[in-house]
Amino acid sequence: MKRKGILIVVSGFSGAGKGTLMKELLKRYDNYALSVSMTTREPREGEKDGVSYFFVDKETFERSIAADGLIEYASYCGNYYGTPREYVEKCLDAGKDVILEIEIQGALKVKEKFPEALLLFVMPPDAEELKRRLEGRGTESAEVIRKRLERACEEAEGIENYEYLIINDDLEECVREMHDIIGAARRNPARNRRLIADMRSGLEAIVKGE
């Protein structure tokens, strides 16, 4: 029986290194698919439409909301971000474990719709390191960095809603740890209801002599 993929939600503070972590995870292991989010924000240097994000205007995004074409969506720093439904469901049915790299608002909405989703939160070792990483990007103004740190304060209040913390200090160790956690989560009984049901019906048939 082909295993259906599980939905993995990865959140974390801006500057925690989620993007780098996801790229390395997908490079090393072939059983993952990274969902491409839709957003109304402007592309950053080097980002490609359909690869980094689906970049759309506000009207297009709101049409997708109205058509129930998004698993979740949220507003963050003045822009919409959302997860297109069709791509995710297609990958899960194909047996891929789909990673959603989304903000905490969206993560909690996904958990409501998909109770079996695995929620992971990525953090740097401490707050000073987060500030250093944001400043080290060299792509944002001091005001934007301040807003991101204020947002991190808000997000810190919701971390307990996640199942596991990933401390992004050493990249090699972090990627390995995340892969191991996901591997263990696949064996959680709540994520294997079909397998359990098949086992029960098989046992009952043997006992009855069918």
Summary of the structure (lengths in Angstrom):
residues: 210
radius of gyration: 19.0
end to end distance: 20.9
largest distance: 73.1
contacts: 616
relative contact order: 0.19
helix: 50%
strand: 20%
